[in-house]
Amino acid sequence: MAAGMGVRALAGLGWAAGLLDSPPDSPFHALNLVLYPPACLGFGWAAARLALAPAGHHRYGPVRAGRAGRAG
């Protein structure tokens, strides 16, 4: 997932740099410049952090079985 998001971000940046031809007045042009590459970079970074995190650990400490969703 992280690699795919990174490739999509790089493709968007390459397209924005003029490596691919497209009409500059299309709505996709503006979205690709402003939204897609930053979003893909952010989600790719988050996916890579999750993939590289030690199993059973969370940002706020180790994950304990049986605590989530249990009432009382």
C-alpha positions in Angstrom: 0.0 0.0 0.0 2.8 2.4 1.0 4.7 1.7 -2.2 1.6 2.2 -4.4 0.8 5.5 -2.8 4.4 6.7 -3.2 4.4 5.7 -6.9 1.1 7.6 -7.4 2.5 10.7 -5.7 5.6 10.5 -7.9 3.5 10.1 -11.0 1.4 13.1 -10.0 4.5 15.2 -9.5 5.9 14.1 -12.8 2.7 14.9 -14.5 2.6 18.3 -12.8 6.1 19.0 -14.0 5.0 18.6 -17.6 6.2 15.1 -18.4 2.6 14.1 -19.6 0.5 16.2 -21.8 -3.0 17.3 -20.6 -5.1 20.4 -20.9 -4.2 22.9 -18.2 -7.9 24.2 -17.9 -9.3 20.8 -16.9 -10.4 20.2 -13.3 -8.1 17.2 -13.1 -5.1 19.5 -13.6 -6.0 21.6 -10.5 -6.8 18.6 -8.4 -3.6 16.9 -9.4 -1.5 19.9 -8.5 -3.2 20.6 -5.1 -4.8 17.4 -3.8 -3.5 14.1 -5.1 0.3 14.2 -4.6 0.2 15.6 -1.1 -2.6 13.2 -0.1 -0.7 10.2 -1.6 2.5 11.2 0.1 0.7 11.6 3.5 -1.2 8.3 3.3 1.9 6.5 1.9 4.0 7.8 4.8 1.3 6.7 7.3 1.0 3.2 5.7 4.8 2.8 5.8 4.9 3.7 9.5 2.2 1.2 10.2 3.9 -1.5 8.2 7.2 -0.9 10.0 5.8 -0.6 13.5 6.5 -3.5 15.8 3.7 -6.0 16.1 1.3 -5.4 19.0 2.4 -1.9 19.7 0.6 1.4 19.3 1.7 5.0 19.5 0.5 5.2 23.1 1.9 1.9 24.3 1.5 -1.8 23.8 -1.9 -3.2 22.6 -3.5 -5.5 25.2 -5.9 -8.1 24.1 -9.5 -8.0 25.4 -9.7 -4.3 26.4 -11.2 -2.7 23.3 -15.0 -2.7 23.1 -15.5 -4.4 26.4 -18.2 -2.9 28.6 -17.7 -2.7 32.4 
